[in-house]
Amino acid sequence: MVDYRAVLSQEDKKHLVTLIKSTEESTSCEIKIHINDSCKGAALDRAIELITKLGLDRTKNRTGIILYLAVKDKKFAIAGDVGIHKELPNNSWHDLKDEAISFFKDEKYMEGFTHCLQKLSMIVKATFPENKIDNVNEISDDISFE
């Protein structure tokens, strides 16, 4: 069994944090990766709970996005706070989620998150461009584990 805390190397984590920072610098969104072992119920429901638990709902424009992975259960979800869903329909992430899952099923966690962040960046840049006056990092970019 894979230890969920070890699915990413230290180098992988640094790379992903850099990608998160890069995406956030070009948008008004805040992005968080959260990984745990298992998920009872639907991954999307847990991701939505994590938006509040991790403070993504406290961003100025409510434009937090979470990428949530339960390693043991092989469940993955992408969820956005209310500011995201005002502009993007709930199914905006469907194809992206399925693409990421194809990587995760093969235990290619770094590749899956990288792919997801790159595509997510393209999706959100168009709708949530950078606010040069007010673009502060409101949420830690570090990957969180539970």
C-alpha angles and dihedrals in degrees: 000000000000118000104233091215090058101048089099125047121224088257091051091051092050091049093050093047088053090052091049091051091048093051092046092050090059097043140040090240130107116216130199132184114207124184131186139158105254142000125212108210127355119352091220091057090051091047090053090051089050091055087069098035093053095042098248087133090063096068115119096249097026090244100140120140127194129200105201126191128182101195103195093045093040091228123148135179140174117208135174132202122248095278090059094048093051088067106024123050118240091251094058090101099043099100092037091052091051091049092052092047090056088061094043093052087061090047090248093139098157092049092047095051092043091052091046094050093047093051092041089054091057092048097050099038091068095050102029108035122185116283100216094192097050107021102132125155101251099174131041111262092213118116111253127216132197 
